[in-house]
Amino acid sequence: MNQKLLDNDPDYHKITSSELISFKTYLPKIQNSFSIIKKHFIGKIKTYIYAVNNREIRSLPVTIQNRHFMHLCGVKYTKGASGFVKDLKNNRLNLNELYLKEDGSTFQKLEVIDKINLLDTLETTVSIGNNMARIHYDNLLRTKANILGIVVDTDDNGINFPLSLLNISATDLHTLKRFKVFAILEENKSTHVKRCLPKNKSCTKKLNEYIDQLLNVPKKGDC
């Protein structure tokens, strides 16, 4: 990543000496968070099944890759997103090469990023397209409790990816309508094997049929 471009990015600033000291204290949490994301999300497509106003059943597939982790941390790195992950895994992250969010949200994100595994449970809800904190998003995955959320956007190929991580306790989301997640499906991107992870016991027949269809189950079955 071009350092000159980073220096001229109005949304980021080069880490200061006091911020560097604070950032060091978050390194164990950042490394643990990457391990969580690698275990639960990377190499998989997660599909969240929810119902709008308890009527219209919808699905939201989300793909998280290594390169997204840097943005979830609210930083930029002179070596880019791939370099950030590589140096983090090798314990060679050069903190002097970091750029933090100008709005101060970097440390807000780092406070909750290690709770991202909650988005792999039925403690997840979905909100549909909005503008918030200067971010336009197509969907928002968030925990039922006011902990964290992931802004989900869609690329030109129709793939949903994480655009940003939000510390919900520090963000005003009270006016956003949320829809309950009834099930989470997981597809291995290498083998294309699909399975149902948690599923709400109160799923209706219609919901179960919808889930079975996504899982390519030929007849009614329990995932």
GIURMO-V342021 format. One record per residue. N is the residue number from 1. RES is the residue in one letter. PHI is phi in whole degrees, 0 to 359 (999 if undefined). Layout:
# GIURMO-V342021
<<N RES PHI> <N RES PHI>>
This chain:
# GIURMO-V342021
<<1 M 999> <2 N 293> <3 Q 296> <4 K 296> <5 L 296> <6 L 295> <7 D 297> <8 N 260> <9 D 281> <10 P 292> <11 D 268> <12 Y 224> <13 H 221> <14 K 296> <15 I 302> <16 T 270> <17 S 298> <18 S 289> <19 E 293> <20 L 298> <21 I 298> <22 S 294> <23 F 298> <24 K 303> <25 T 291> <26 Y 269> <27 L 304> <28 P 301> <29 K 293> <30 I 296> <31 Q 295> <32 N 295> <33 S 296> <34 F 295> <35 S 298> <36 I 296> <37 I 295> <38 K 297> <39 K 287> <40 H 265> <41 F 234> <42 I 293> <43 G 84> <44 K 226> <45 I 250> <46 K 264> <47 T 242> <48 Y 265> <49 I 261> <50 Y 218> <51 A 232> <52 V 280> <53 N 55> <54 N 60> <55 R 234> <56 E 277> <57 I 279> <58 R 226> <59 S 229> <60 L 232> <61 P 279> <62 V 228> <63 T 242> <64 I 247> <65 Q 243> <66 N 309> <67 R 293> <68 H 279> <69 F 297> <70 M 303> <71 H 291> <72 L 295> <73 C 281> <74 G 75> <75 V 227> <76 K 232> <77 Y 224> <78 T 298> <79 K 270> <80 G 84> <81 A 295> <82 S 292> <83 G 295> <84 F 298> <85 V 294> <86 K 299> <87 D 291> <88 L 296> <89 K 294> <90 N 267> <91 N 56> <92 R 236> <93 L 295> <94 N 270> <95 L 297> <96 N 290> <97 E 262> <98 L 269> <99 Y 235> <100 L 254> <101 K 297> <102 E 294> <103 D 278> <104 G 82> <105 S 277> <106 T 304> <107 F 289> <108 Q 297> <109 K 295> <110 L 294> <111 E 296> <112 V 240> <113 I 300> <114 D 284> <115 K 261> <116 I 295> <117 N 296> <118 L 297> <119 L 281> <120 D 252> <121 T 229> <122 L 281> <123 E 276> <124 T 247> <125 T 231> <126 V 236> <127 S 244> <128 I 257> <129 G 1> <130 N 194> <131 N 241> <132 M 208> <133 A 50> <134 R 67> <135 I 247> <136 H 266> <137 Y 223> <138 D 275> <139 N 213> <140 L 228> <141 L 268> <142 R 212> <143 T 283> <144 K 299> <145 A 286> <146 N 282> <147 I 245> <148 L 212> <149 G 213> <150 I 240> <151 V 285> <152 V 249> <153 D 241> <154 T 238> <155 D 275> <156 D 295> <157 N 265> <158 G 81> <159 I 268> <160 N 275> <161 F 222> <162 P 284> <163 L 267> <164 S 197> <165 L 251> <166 L 240> <167 N 273> <168 I 294> <169 S 295> <170 A 253> <171 T 232> <172 D 279> <173 L 240> <174 H 296> <175 T 271> <176 L 281> <177 K 280> <178 R 243> <179 F 239> <180 K 294> <181 V 271> <182 F 264> <183 A 199> <184 I 233> <185 L 258> <186 E 229> <187 E 240> <188 N 287> <189 K 292> <190 S 275> <191 T 262> <192 H 64> <193 V 288> <194 K 248> <195 R 208> <196 C 262> <197 L 271> <198 P 287> <199 K 220> <200 N 296> <201 K 293> <202 S 268> <203 C 302> <204 T 285> <205 K 301> <206 K 297> <207 L 295> <208 N 299> <209 E 294> <210 Y 296> <211 I 296> <212 D 300> <213 Q 295> <214 L 292> <215 L 274> <216 N 62> <217 V 281> <218 P 292> <219 K 217> <220 K 304> <221 G 206> <222 D 258> <223 C 271>>
